[in-house]
Amino acid sequence: MTVRPPVARLLVLLTSGTFLLVTRVAAQETPAGEPALAPASALTTPGAGLVRAHLRFLSADLLMGRAPGTPGAQVAAHYIAAQFEALGLEPGGPTGSYFQPVRLLGVTPEVSLVLGIRRQTTALEHGRDFVAWPERPDSALSVDGEIVFVGYGIQAAEWDWDDYKGTPLAGKILLMLVNDPGLTDASRFNGRTLTYYGRWTYKLEQAARMGAVGAILIHTDKTATYPWSVVRNSWTGEQIMLDRRVVESLQFGAWMTADAARRILAETGRDFEALVRRAQQRQFRPIGLGAHAVVRLRSRIRQIEGANVVGRLDGADPDRRHEAVVLTAHYDHLGVGLPVDGDSIYNGAEDNASGVAALLAAAAGFSRAGTQPGRTLLFIATTAEEAGLLGAEAYVTEPIMPLEQTVAVLNIDRANLRGATHDAVALGSERSTLGQHFRRAAAQEGLEASRDPNPGAGQFYRSDHFPFARAGVPVLAFQAGAQFADRPPDWGAEQEARYTQERYHQPSDEFREDFAYEGALQQVRLLIRLGWSLAAGSEFPEWHPDSEYRSAGERLRLRRARSPDR
């Protein structure tokens, strides 16, 4: 991305709004030894008008869905940088600008998939029966491989589960279920709380480790937790990947509808439901289906100069300003895609113009506090999240401030635009001591700290905090609470299910005049309170002993102990 600061200054648009003092007082005394939150008189948060203005602009048709590598994404990035500049935040990029370059590739494939079964060939329809994409930036790819059904495609020693059983799979195409065995048996894995083993990303990673050339994921609404329209809209058109050397990957990945899988398996003489039942048994072994798939992909490839947008509020303590609290939200969405009811712009109002609006509001609160905590605050609007958390992954690979000096990451993906709640939710609060800070900040706001209301969706693994967690940095991801004020108990869950079916990754995720901002402002106040508490403190949160990220966190702790800044 070519950075022209004067352009950024011109993009400081009409987004001035009324600021309201956060006047709630602490619900309890600050425990001894913990950093005090900023005085209530020092904390400010914008009124709904400012949040609405950011959201309206970022989700406008003018920005054409903010896909990486498009003019709309560049306008969004410069707009965010301009807001950081207007707030008095310092440029946080590595070259003295507000931009951290993220080198990307855009790959637009033309796809065909033909099956050979019992000397008969069957061609599947792209978009209706399947979607496929290259996992490597190859302009031409042709794969002919035997199809092997591998159940859930999981190898997890800690759960005494191995779908592979040492079966040689080099050169094979693996057909597999999404989710994990806990979905149907609460005694296995984490029951209905999805583990990372259930995520499609893990399954492709593991298939590559097994030497497979391709992997086909079988989609159902229940196992994927979203409809086929989300898959079709997300995996057709240009696909984005990081521009870096691929060490270990498949040649292609694919999704297939359950109906298409049933037809194919029936042609091989096998029953889909019977195979699913077998996959739920611990003794399952891979099953050769006596079928071949020929997958051809011809791709147009272009280089993209993407960017994370970074603003910095330096800490006031010379001994601790090298330590950072990071606040994140992704600004990209899907761009222009398949038309639905005549609309082809995927505006991404809730996902995630709303999160960026909340991030900018939190930055405004910090900048207007009139004082600074000891540690530095980094505000990062990330790119290419929808393509697989790529902007966050790029930051973790080349961090602006060392990961061992990163106190925590607070991420917001889809702010609450449905109204005030009596509770607050932060994914990951049960995984580290960050949860204690979150519960105290929620109490300061008169809110109950609740757990994930939909653990089966695996949201913890689906946004930009996750690459930081894998690298060992404690994280929280803010979600809407479940207990909405003046609403029936199940109203929030019903609204979330409706959003997933009707607007998630659809052109209908547009700005709406009936958005309610009280809930988003609650989240902004929590971000400010929690961020201030962490930035004013001196301790580093730690993963709990049973967390899968404990060992990565320990490696960061050891690096921190050896740091000359200690």
URRA-V502491 format. One record per residue. D_CENTER is the distance of its C-alpha to the mean C-alpha in Angstrom with 1 decimal. Layout:
d_center->D_CENTER
d_center->D_CENTER
This chain:
d_center->22.8
d_center->26.3
d_center->26.2
d_center->29.0
d_center->29.0
d_center->31.6
d_center->29.3
d_center->26.7
d_center->29.5
d_center->30.5
d_center->27.2
d_center->27.7
d_center->28.2
d_center->29.6
d_center->27.0
d_center->29.4
d_center->29.2
d_center->31.0
d_center->29.7
d_center->30.4
d_center->31.2
d_center->29.2
d_center->32.4
d_center->31.3
d_center->33.0
d_center->31.9
d_center->32.4
d_center->33.7
d_center->35.0
d_center->32.8
d_center->33.3
d_center->35.5
d_center->33.8
d_center->30.5
d_center->29.8
d_center->30.8
d_center->28.4
d_center->29.6
d_center->32.5
d_center->31.7
d_center->33.8
d_center->31.7
d_center->28.4
d_center->27.9
d_center->25.3
d_center->25.6
d_center->27.0
d_center->25.2
d_center->26.9
d_center->24.8
d_center->21.4
d_center->22.7
d_center->24.0
d_center->20.7
d_center->19.0
d_center->21.9
d_center->22.1
d_center->18.5
d_center->18.4
d_center->22.0
d_center->23.2
d_center->24.4
d_center->21.0
d_center->20.8
d_center->17.1
d_center->16.0
d_center->15.3
d_center->15.4
d_center->19.0
d_center->20.5
d_center->22.7
d_center->20.5
d_center->17.7
d_center->20.4
d_center->21.8
d_center->18.6
d_center->18.2
d_center->21.9
d_center->21.8
d_center->19.2
d_center->21.4
d_center->24.4
d_center->23.2
d_center->22.5
d_center->26.0
d_center->27.6
d_center->26.4
d_center->28.0
d_center->25.0
d_center->25.9
d_center->24.3
d_center->21.8
d_center->21.6
d_center->23.5
d_center->26.4
d_center->27.1
d_center->25.1
d_center->21.9
d_center->20.1
d_center->18.7
d_center->19.3
d_center->16.7
d_center->18.8
d_center->17.4
d_center->19.2
d_center->19.3
d_center->20.7
d_center->22.3
d_center->23.9
d_center->26.8
d_center->26.7
d_center->29.3
d_center->29.5
d_center->32.9
d_center->33.8
d_center->37.1
d_center->38.5
d_center->42.1
d_center->43.3
d_center->41.6
d_center->38.7
d_center->36.1
d_center->33.8
d_center->30.5
d_center->29.3
d_center->26.1
d_center->23.8
d_center->25.9
d_center->26.2
d_center->23.5
d_center->21.1
d_center->21.0
d_center->19.9
d_center->21.0
d_center->19.2
d_center->21.5
d_center->22.7
d_center->26.0
d_center->27.9
d_center->29.8
d_center->28.9
d_center->31.0
d_center->30.4
d_center->33.0
d_center->32.2
d_center->33.2
d_center->30.7
d_center->30.3
d_center->28.6
d_center->26.8
d_center->25.9
d_center->22.4
d_center->22.3
d_center->21.8
d_center->23.6
d_center->23.2
d_center->26.3
d_center->25.4
d_center->25.4
d_center->28.5
d_center->26.8
d_center->27.3
d_center->27.2
d_center->28.5
d_center->31.7
d_center->32.5
d_center->33.0
d_center->33.3
d_center->30.6
d_center->30.9
d_center->31.0
d_center->29.9
d_center->27.4
d_center->25.6
d_center->25.1
d_center->22.9
d_center->21.5
d_center->17.9
d_center->17.1
d_center->19.6
d_center->23.2
d_center->22.4
d_center->21.8
d_center->25.5
d_center->27.0
d_center->25.9
d_center->27.9
d_center->25.6
d_center->22.4
d_center->20.8
d_center->22.3
d_center->20.1
d_center->17.3
d_center->15.1
d_center->15.1
d_center->13.1
d_center->16.2
d_center->15.4
d_center->12.2
d_center->13.3
d_center->11.9
d_center->14.3
d_center->17.0
d_center->17.1
d_center->17.2
d_center->20.0
d_center->21.8
d_center->22.0
d_center->23.4
d_center->26.0
d_center->27.2
d_center->26.3
d_center->26.3
d_center->23.9
d_center->22.0
d_center->22.0
d_center->19.7
d_center->21.6
d_center->19.9
d_center->20.9
d_center->19.4
d_center->19.9
d_center->18.4
d_center->15.3
d_center->15.0
d_center->14.9
d_center->17.9
d_center->19.0
d_center->18.7
d_center->14.9
d_center->15.5
d_center->18.4
d_center->16.8
d_center->13.7
d_center->15.9
d_center->19.0
d_center->20.1
d_center->18.9
d_center->16.3
d_center->14.8
d_center->15.0
d_center->15.7
d_center->19.4
d_center->20.5
d_center->22.8
d_center->21.5
d_center->23.0
d_center->22.3
d_center->20.9
d_center->22.0
d_center->23.8
d_center->21.9
d_center->19.3
d_center->20.0
d_center->19.5
d_center->22.7
d_center->23.6
d_center->25.4
d_center->28.5
d_center->28.7
d_center->28.3
d_center->31.1
d_center->33.4
d_center->32.9
d_center->33.5
d_center->36.5
d_center->37.9
d_center->37.7
d_center->39.6
d_center->36.7
d_center->35.2
d_center->31.5
d_center->31.7
d_center->33.9
d_center->31.5
d_center->28.7
d_center->31.1
d_center->32.1
d_center->28.5
d_center->28.3
d_center->31.1
d_center->30.8
d_center->33.5
d_center->31.8
d_center->32.4
d_center->31.2
d_center->33.3
d_center->34.5
d_center->34.8
d_center->37.5
d_center->35.5
d_center->34.3
d_center->31.6
d_center->32.1
d_center->29.0
d_center->29.6
d_center->27.2
d_center->28.6
d_center->26.0
d_center->26.3
d_center->24.5
d_center->24.1
d_center->22.9
d_center->20.5
d_center->20.6
d_center->17.2
d_center->16.6
d_center->14.4
d_center->16.5
d_center->17.8
d_center->20.3
d_center->22.2
d_center->24.4
d_center->26.6
d_center->27.7
d_center->31.3
d_center->32.3
d_center->33.5
d_center->32.9
d_center->29.3
d_center->27.9
d_center->26.6
d_center->24.1
d_center->20.9
d_center->18.6
d_center->15.3
d_center->13.6
d_center->10.5
d_center->9.0
d_center->8.1
d_center->11.3
d_center->11.2
d_center->11.6
d_center->13.7
d_center->17.0
d_center->20.2
d_center->20.3
d_center->22.4
d_center->24.5
d_center->24.4
d_center->27.6
d_center->28.3
d_center->25.1
d_center->23.0
d_center->20.9
d_center->17.3
d_center->17.2
d_center->13.8
d_center->15.6
d_center->13.5
d_center->10.3
d_center->10.2
d_center->13.7
d_center->14.1
d_center->11.6
d_center->13.4
d_center->16.6
d_center->16.0
d_center->15.2
d_center->18.4
d_center->20.3
d_center->19.5
d_center->20.6
d_center->23.7
d_center->24.4
d_center->24.5
d_center->26.5
d_center->29.0
d_center->29.5
d_center->32.7
d_center->32.0
d_center->29.4
d_center->28.2
d_center->29.1
d_center->25.8
d_center->23.8
d_center->20.8
d_center->18.3
d_center->16.3
d_center->13.7
d_center->12.4
d_center->10.2
d_center->10.8
d_center->9.7
d_center->5.9
d_center->7.2
d_center->9.4
d_center->7.4
d_center->5.7
d_center->9.4
d_center->10.2
d_center->8.9
d_center->10.6
d_center->13.6
d_center->13.9
d_center->14.0
d_center->16.6
d_center->18.6
d_center->17.9
d_center->20.0
d_center->21.0
d_center->21.4
d_center->18.8
d_center->21.8
d_center->22.6
d_center->19.1
d_center->19.7
d_center->16.3
d_center->12.9
d_center->12.2
d_center->9.0
d_center->9.3
d_center->7.2
d_center->10.2
d_center->13.3
d_center->16.1
d_center->18.5
d_center->20.7
d_center->22.9
d_center->23.8
d_center->23.2
d_center->25.2
d_center->22.3
d_center->19.1
d_center->16.0
d_center->13.8
d_center->11.8
d_center->13.2
d_center->16.5
d_center->18.5
d_center->17.4
d_center->19.0
d_center->21.6
d_center->19.1
d_center->19.7
d_center->23.2
d_center->22.4
d_center->20.0
d_center->22.8
d_center->25.4
d_center->23.5
d_center->23.1
d_center->26.8
d_center->27.6
d_center->26.2
d_center->28.1
d_center->25.0
d_center->24.6
d_center->21.6
d_center->20.4
d_center->18.2
d_center->15.4
d_center->17.4
d_center->15.6
d_center->15.0
d_center->15.6
d_center->12.4
d_center->10.5
d_center->7.7
d_center->7.8
d_center->6.7
d_center->3.8
d_center->1.3
d_center->4.3
d_center->6.8
d_center->6.9
d_center->9.0
d_center->11.1
d_center->11.8
d_center->13.0
d_center->15.1
d_center->16.6
d_center->15.5
d_center->15.4
d_center->12.3
d_center->11.9
d_center->9.3
d_center->11.5
d_center->12.1
d_center->15.3
d_center->18.3
d_center->20.2
d_center->23.7
d_center->24.3
d_center->27.5
d_center->30.4
d_center->28.5
d_center->29.2
d_center->27.2
d_center->25.3
d_center->24.6
d_center->21.0
d_center->20.1
d_center->22.2
d_center->20.4
d_center->16.9
d_center->18.4
d_center->20.1
d_center->17.1
d_center->15.3
d_center->18.7
d_center->19.8
d_center->17.2
d_center->13.6
d_center->13.3
d_center->17.0
d_center->19.3
d_center->20.2
d_center->17.1
d_center->19.5
d_center->20.9
d_center->23.2
d_center->26.2
d_center->25.9
d_center->22.6
d_center->23.4
d_center->22.3
d_center->23.7
d_center->20.6
d_center->18.5
d_center->21.3
d_center->21.3
d_center->17.7
d_center->18.8
d_center->21.8
d_center->19.9
d_center->17.8
d_center->21.1
d_center->23.0
d_center->20.6
d_center->19.9
d_center->23.7
d_center->24.6
d_center->22.6
d_center->23.9
d_center->27.4
d_center->27.4
d_center->28.5
d_center->26.9
d_center->23.6
d_center->21.6
d_center->21.7
d_center->20.0
d_center->22.2
d_center->24.5
d_center->23.0
d_center->19.4
d_center->18.3
d_center->17.2
d_center->20.7
d_center->22.2
d_center->19.7
d_center->20.2
d_center->23.9
d_center->23.9
d_center->22.5
d_center->25.1
d_center->27.8
d_center->26.9
d_center->27.0
d_center->30.3
d_center->31.7
d_center->30.4
d_center->33.4
d_center->31.8
d_center->32.3
